[in-house]
Amino acid sequence: MSSRSELQVRPEIFYSDTEARRYVSSSWTIKIQAKLSERASELLALPDNGVSKLFIGIDCGPRLYRDALSEKRHQWIGLDILESGAYCCINV
């Protein structure tokens, strides 16, 4: 059996409101997510012409990717199957 906590119990139990808040307040997680978001932005090769794009984040989790999009004036909609993920996505 896996030693990863999130594989030990159902997702809606592991990713509780408390766990979601802990995740979004972790400086390490924020740093890694910022790097991943910046790299994803580079890979999309969006023109820097001031035109806002709309992104939809499926299984977005607690919205950590949105800062990179918002900094570039893009709009985003986040969807998550877990209530705690969606809650953090809209209550920042």
GUSE-412645 format. One line per 5 residues: number of its first residue (from 0); their letters; for each residue x, y, z of N, C-alpha, C. Coordinates in steps of 0.1 Angstrom, whole numbers, padded with zeros to 4 digits. Each point is the difference from the previous one (the first is absolute). Layout:
REM residues N
NUM	a	X/Y/Z/X/Y/Z/X/Y/Z | ...
This chain:
REM residues 92
0	mssrs	0008/-0012/0000/-0008/0012/0000/0009/0012/0000 | -0005/0011/-0006/0008/0012/-0001/0001/0007/0013 | 0011/0007/0002/0002/0008/0012/-0005/0014/-0001 | -0005/0004/-0012/-0005/0013/-0002/-0014/0001/0007 | -0001/0010/0008/-0012/0002/0008/-0013/0001/-0008
5	elqvr	0001/0008/-0011/-0011/0002/-0009/-0005/-0013/-0007 | 0008/-0010/0000/-0004/-0013/-0006/-0005/-0010/0011 | 0000/0004/0012/-0004/-0009/0011/-0016/0002/0003 | -0005/0011/-0003/-0014/0003/0003/-0007/0006/-0013 | -0013/0001/0000/-0007/0006/-0011/0004/0015/-0001
10	peify	0001/0005/-0012/0004/0014/-0002/-0008/0010/0008 | -0013/-0001/0001/-0008/0009/0007/0002/0000/0015 | 0007/-0010/0005/0004/-0001/0014/0013/0006/0002 | 0010/-0004/-0009/0014/0005/0002/0000/0015/-0003 | -0007/0005/-0011/0000/0014/-0004/-0011/0007/0007
15	sdtea	0000/0000/0013/-0010/0008/0008/0002/0015/-0001 | -0009/0007/0006/0002/0015/0000/0013/0003/0007 | 0003/-0007/0011/0013/0003/0007/0012/-0003/-0008 | 0000/-0011/-0007/0011/-0004/-0009/0002/0010/-0011 | -0011/0004/-0006/0000/0009/-0011/0006/0013/0004
20	rryvs	-0004/0005/0012/0006/0013/0005/0015/-0002/0003 | 0004/-0011/0006/0014/-0003/0002/0008/0000/-0013 | -0006/-0006/-0010/0007/-0001/-0013/0002/0014/-0006 | -0010/0009/0000/0001/0013/-0006/0009/0010/0009 | 0002/-0004/0012/0009/0009/0009/0014/-0005/0001
25	sswti	0003/-0011/-0007/0014/-0005/0000/0009/0008/-0009 | 0010/0006/0005/0009/0008/-0008/0007/-0009/-0011 | 0003/-0012/0003/0006/-0009/-0009/-0009/-0003/-0012 | -0013/-0003/0004/-0010/-0003/-0011/-0002/0012/-0009 | -0001/0012/0006/-0002/0012/-0007/0011/0002/-0010
30	kiqak	0013/-0002/0005/0011/0002/-0009/0000/-0009/-0011 | -0002/-0013/0002/0000/-0010/-0011/-0012/0003/-0009 | -0011/0003/0005/-0012/0003/-0009/0003/0012/-0009 | 0007/0010/0006/0003/0012/-0008/0009/-0004/-0011 | 0010/-0008/0003/0010/-0004/-0011/-0008/-0008/-0011
35	lsera	-0008/-0009/0004/-0008/-0008/-0009/-0009/0008/-0009 | -0007/0010/0006/-0009/0009/-0007/0008/0009/-0010 | 0011/0005/0004/0008/0008/-0008/0005/-0008/-0013 | 0004/-0012/0003/0005/-0009/-0011/-0012/-0003/-0010 | -0011/-0003/0006/-0012/-0003/-0008/-0003/0012/-0009
40	sella	0001/0012/0006/-0003/0012/-0008/0010/0002/-0011 | 0013/-0004/0002/0010/0001/-0010/-0003/-0010/-0011 | -0004/-0012/0003/-0004/-0010/-0010/-0012/0004/-0008 | -0009/0007/0006/-0012/0004/-0008/0004/0011/-0010 | 0012/0007/0002/0005/0010/-0009/-0011/0010/-0004
45	lpdng	-0007/0005/0010/-0010/0010/-0003/0006/0013/-0004 | -0005/0007/-0010/0006/0013/-0003/-0002/0010/0011 | 0010/0009/0002/-0001/0010/0010/-0006/0013/-0007 | -0012/-0001/-0004/-0007/0011/-0007/-0011/0007/0008 | -0001/-0004/0013/-0010/0007/0008/-0014/-0006/-0001
50	vsklf	-0002/-0010/-0009/-0013/-0006/-0002/-0002/-0011/0011 | -0010/0002/0008/-0003/-0010/0010/-0006/-0013/-0006 | 0005/-0011/0006/-0006/-0013/-0004/-0007/-0006/0011 | -0009/-0009/-0002/-0008/-0007/0010/0005/-0014/0001 | 0004/-0005/0012/0004/-0013/0003/-0009/-0007/0009
55	igidc	-0002/-0013/-0002/-0008/-0008/0009/0009/-0011/0006 | 0000/0000/0013/0008/-0009/0007/-0008/-0012/0005 | 0001/-0012/-0006/-0007/-0011/0005/0008/-0007/0010 | -0006/-0004/0011/0006/-0006/0012/0011/0010/0005 | -0004/0012/0001/0009/0011/0003/0006/0000/0014
60	gprly	-0006/-0008/0009/0005/0001/0014/-0002/0014/0005 | 0009/0003/0009/-0001/0013/0007/0005/0012/-0007 | -0001/0001/-0013/0002/0012/-0007/0015/0006/-0001 | 0010/-0008/0003/0013/0006/0001/0005/0004/-0014 | -0005/-0005/-0011/0004/0003/-0013/-0005/0014/-0004
65	rdals	-0011/0004/0006/-0007/0012/-0005/0009/0013/0001 | 0009/0001/0009/0008/0012/0002/0008/0003/-0013 | 0006/-0010/-0006/0008/0002/-0012/-0009/0005/-0011 | -0013/-0005/-0001/-0009/0005/-0010/-0005/0014/0003 | -0003/0002/0012/-0005/0014/0004/0010/0010/-0002
70	ekrhq	0013/-0003/0003/0010/0010/-0002/0001/0005/-0015 | -0003/-0009/-0009/0000/0003/-0014/-0013/0005/-0005 | -0009/0003/0009/-0014/0006/-0003/-0009/-0010/-0007 | 0003/-0013/0002/-0009/-0010/-0006/-0012/-0003/0010 | -0011/-0005/-0005/-0011/-0004/0008/0001/-0015/0002
75	wigld	-0006/-0005/0011/0000/-0015/0002/-0012/-0004/0008 | -0004/-0013/-0003/-0011/-0006/0007/0006/-0013/0005 | -0002/-0003/0013/0006/-0012/0006/-0012/-0010/0004 | 0002/-0012/-0004/-0010/-0011/0004/0007/-0011/0007 | -0006/-0005/0010/0006/-0011/0008/-0011/-0009/0005
80	ilesg	0003/-0013/-0001/-0010/-0010/0005/-0002/0000/0015 | 0011/0004/0007/-0001/0001/0015/-0004/0014/0004 | -0010/0000/0009/-0005/0013/0005/0011/0008/0006 | 0010/-0006/0008/0011/0008/0006/0009/0006/-0010 | 0002/-0006/-0012/0008/0005/-0010/-0007/0012/-0007
85	aycci	-0012/-0001/-0003/-0008/0011/-0006/-0002/0011/0010 | -0002/-0003/0013/-0001/0011/0010/0012/0009/0000 | 0012/-0006/0000/0012/0007/0000/0002/0008/-0013 | -0005/-0006/-0010/0001/0007/-0013/-0008/0013/-0001 | -0011/0001/0007/-0008/0012/-0001/0001/0009/0012
90	nv	0006/-0005/0011/0001/0008/0012/0015/0003/0003 | 0006/0008/-0009/0014/0004/0002/0001/0014/0006
